[in-house]
Amino acid sequence: MAGTIPEELVETVRKSNDIVDIVGEHVQLKKQGRNYFGLCPFHGEKSPSFSVTQEKQIFHCFGCGKGGNVFTFLMELQGLSFSQAVQQLAQRSGTEIPDHVAQQQDSGTSREEQTALEANEWVVKLYHNLLRNTKEGKSGYEYLLSRGLTEETIDTFKLGFAPNSRDFTVKFLDGKGYKPQDLLHTGLFSTDKEGNPQDRFRGRVIFPIRNHLGKTVGFGGRTLGDGQEPKYLNSAESDLFQKGRMLFNFDLARSEIRKTGQVVVFEGYNDVIAAYQAGVRNGVATLGTSLTETQARLLKRYAEQVVICYDGDKAGFEASYRALQILKKTGNHVRIAMLRDGLDPDDYIREHGAEKFKRSIIDAGLTATSFMMQYLKQDFNLSVEGDRLQYVEKVLDEIAQIESSVEREHYLRELSHAMDLSLETLASDLEPRLRKRAANKQVSSPDVTPAAKQKSRHFEKKMPSAFQAAEKQLLAHMLRTATIADKVQEEVGASFITDQFQVIVTHLYAFYEEGNEADVSQFVSTLEDPSLQQLVIQTAMLPVTEDVSDQEISDYIRTIKREQVNKTDIGQLLAEQRQAEQENDPIRAAQIAMKIMEIRRTLKSSL
């Protein structure tokens, strides 16, 4: 699998990156026994079925079946080639990579995308330098200072300024050897009537937009005056820049999100940056669009709690509601930080200070149910009896969705007090809703994928035979201990019954003969076939006795050998039966058939 990358380098990189640390940067992991569990990043689920084994340095999802080592994880998660995964992990661990490997990594990204990333980095430097060090950028610099930003914050986010020129950036990149026509897809340029490239961002403060790896993939621009529209402008959509799949500041916020278990979602760049400067380092923002399910699933992987902190006006209130519905659908635990008087987070911080923003807004966020109780009020005139009753019905629908009986009682009491209704009456009306919810929950199992359900049904119908179980248990022990593999090689060789196991043990024998110690993660890297990799991971995750007895190993070997003999005998007898039938000898054919039946009966009774 390593291709032209030296195996020694692959091993150095792998051993320098603990899979628990790498997976933990993308998935919330909790230790249970010897393994770590979390929500699978490869399919939607609400109950953790994704397991990471530190001892074996592998992962496996019992829901969707994906598994592998640290390289496989990054390749699956980020769509990287093997060489790209090696390069990324090498950089993380400080392992030096030879030039030819770095070039191989680059080849994993299309030349077009690589050119765009390089050009974007030049533009980030250009615009940032213009803002900080030139007369042309003075207006942008003064605007940012007037918003309360410090020089340190401006430098952290590499904020910049694009001059009000039709082709300033076009000429700059042309001078760096980039053909502007080749960069039209990046969103840096638009075209004039003649089809010539021209600067997309002119006379705007620039916000570089980075992906999760910290690479600049797009830009956002804000006008300084009232005459220019639109007020905010983003790069056009491209393969690198997909607004519905990305979050502003996610690369800087990720470590704080993991540490706190919380992420704060804002509406815009200014809010994130102001909050960051105020000490809220776990803030992200959508990119000019409503929150998407893809973004919600991303947040779910990293944080136990999502705090929505949108503008304190009617539009922000409605946007909070829409975001809440998306987050509830993906199983996120949500709180809503409520701003008043039409203020946005940036305004609030400048008026009231960082400490009050954290204490009175972020930390005092409403629960999803409390927010819904407020949100639903706007649809009803609560001074009218009919509206009051409809409002109560709607709130009871919300309360019925709560898992905790303690929480349900809390909100029933709150509703009872607000609507001047008895707690008993409300509880009575809630009961049928709870029964309906329980019934619906029974008939649906959202945590199990269709593929997993199909596999489950398959295994319910067809339990593994004795020899199949023996092969699997034997391979599990062989993956743990080289001496057991030596014993099996001597007595069985590669003559396993199942074709895939034949291939795997052949590779495993060679792996040990090269002087390698038992290491599932390393062994997986030697296999080219993804289906074989998955089978090895599944087998390695089987619970087996660590101090297995020689007798148990011998029993497994004997079961496999017996199946080999029986299959050979039956195969020969079937050939003889066909020959007897061709020779029109029905008596002999029947006698052979009886022998076959007897062997099969004996085989069945021994299972």
Secondary structure, 3 states (H helix, E strand, C coil): CCCCCCHHHHHHHHHCCCHHHHHHCCCCCEEECCEEEECCCCCCCCCCCEEEECCCCEEEECCCCCEECHHHHHHHHHCCCHHHHHHHHHHHHCCCCCHHHHHHHHHHCCHHHHHHHHHHHHHHHHHHHHHHHCCCCHHHHHHHHHCCCCHHHHHHCCCEEECCCCCHHHHHHHHCCCCHHHHHHHCCEEECCCCCEEECCCCEEEEEEECCCCCEEEEEEEECCCCCCCCEEECCCCCCCCHHHCCECHHHHHHHHHHHCEEEEECCHHHHHHHHHCCCCCEEECCCCCCCHHHHHHHHHHCCEEEECCCCCHHHHHHHHHHHHHHHHCCCEEEECCCCCCCCHHHHHHHHCHHHHHHHHHCCCEEHHHHHHHHHHCCCCCCCHHHHHHHHHHHHHHHCCCCCHHHHHHHHHHHHHHHCCCHHHHHHHHHHHHHHHHHHHHHCCCCCCHHHHHHHHHHHHCCCCHHHHHHHHHHHHHHHCHHHHHHHHHHCCCCCCCHHHHHHHHHHHHHHHCCCCCCHHHHHHCCCCHHHHHHHHHHHCCCCCCCCCHHHHHHHHHHHHHHHHHHHHHHHHHHHHHHHHHCCCHHHHHHHHHHHHHHHHHHHHCC
